[in-house]
Amino acid sequence: MPDKKEEESRQSGPDAKTVPEAAHLDVDIFETANEIAIYADVAGAHLHEMSITIEGENDVVVIQGTTVRPDEKTDGQHNEAKEPKRKMLYQECHWGPFFRQIILPEEIDVSRIDATIQHGVLMLKLPLLRSHAQSGMPKMITVKEG
């Protein structure tokens, strides 16, 4: 498991904010001619405690929140009334705050963003302000006689 300094360096870039003791949120990012899609595993996150913002010139996405193991209260304490004494044998899952800042390759149309969560996966559909199909194809200019 990475130490605290490694974790901080993974979640921060030259302009990145740092959130103390927040885990780096892993994401998958895809780009098509018309949009950028971001997928992130946020199982255990409460929607009302998650924050997704678009910053900069509509080209930086910031995702932050907290994941809670189902047997814990939202303050991070175990619900000991429901469970017997136990000891942790192995822990790979991160439970607690997470943070991710993503610098997008292009500006997006913030008025058409679609964000959903399905089966614990956050799906962001970020329409490009100008599609690649439009920008990559030569446009014929008609010259009129005056």
Secondary structure as UniProt FT lines:
FT   HELIX           4..11
FT   TURN            14..15
FT   TURN            20..21
FT   STRAND          23..24
FT   STRAND          27..31
FT   STRAND          35..41
FT   TURN            43..44
FT   HELIX           47..49
FT   STRAND          51..55
FT   TURN            56..59
FT   STRAND          60..67
FT   TURN            70..71
FT   TURN            74..75
FT   TURN            80..82
FT   STRAND          96..103
FT   HELIX           110..112
FT   STRAND          114..118
FT   TURN            119..120
FT   STRAND          121..128
FT   HELIX           132..136
//
